């Protein structure tokens, strides 16, 4: 997924733009972290914790929903059976 994101850096721009204004900046930071060449998973985890630290509950809720949208974009979620 990291290589795919690096090869298509604007792939998530539209979905980030649909987030609340307050959630856009942390979402961009997550994208930057995903696009980095960091191989140390502990550093990636700590980067995620740092981004999430002290965010309001509403922003965290937006980012949780966004995480699901990103998973759909990358085909990581199975389609729901309705």
N, C-alpha and C positions, 0 to 999 in steps of 0.2 A: 504494500500500500504506500509506503514511503517513497519508493521510486516512482510510482504512478503519480503521486501528488507532485513530486519534483518535476516530472515531465509535463504536467498539466497544472501549473501554478495558479491559474485563474478559475479552475474547475469549481471551487467553492465560493467564489466572489458573490454570485447571485444569492446563495443561501445565507451568507453572512449579512448581506444588505437587508435581508428580510427580518433579521433579529432586531430586538429592541436596541435603541441607541446605546444603552448601558452595557449590553451583552456583546456588542460588535467588537470592542477593543480586546476583551479577553479571548474571544473567538479567533481574532487575528493573531493573538499571541500563541494560541494553541496551534494554529496553522503554521506559524513560523517555527514552532518547536517540531512539528511533524516534518517540515521541509528541511530541517537541519540535518547535518551528517552525524549527529551524536549517536554513537553506538552503545554507550553506557546506559543501560535501562534505569539504573538508580538515578542518574542525572536527569533523565527524561521524566521519571516519576517526581523527583524533587522540583523540576520545572513546572509540572502540572500542579503540584501542591502550592507552589508559590503563586501561580496565576489565580488559583481558586481562593487563596487566603483572603479573608475579610470581604468577600463579595456579598452583596445583599442577597437574601433568599430568592427574590424575584429574578435576579440575574442567574443564579444557580439553576433555577427552574427553567429559564430560557435555554441555558447551555445544555441541560439534560435533554430537553426536547430536541435541540440542535444535534446532539450526539446521535440520536435516533435517525435524524434526517441524513446525516453524514453516512451512517451505516447503510442506509438505503441507497444513497448515491454510489457507494462502493460495492453494492450487491452483497453486503454482509448479513442482511436480514432476509429470512424466508418470507415470501408473500403470505399474508394472512388468508385463511380460508373462511370466506363469508357465506 
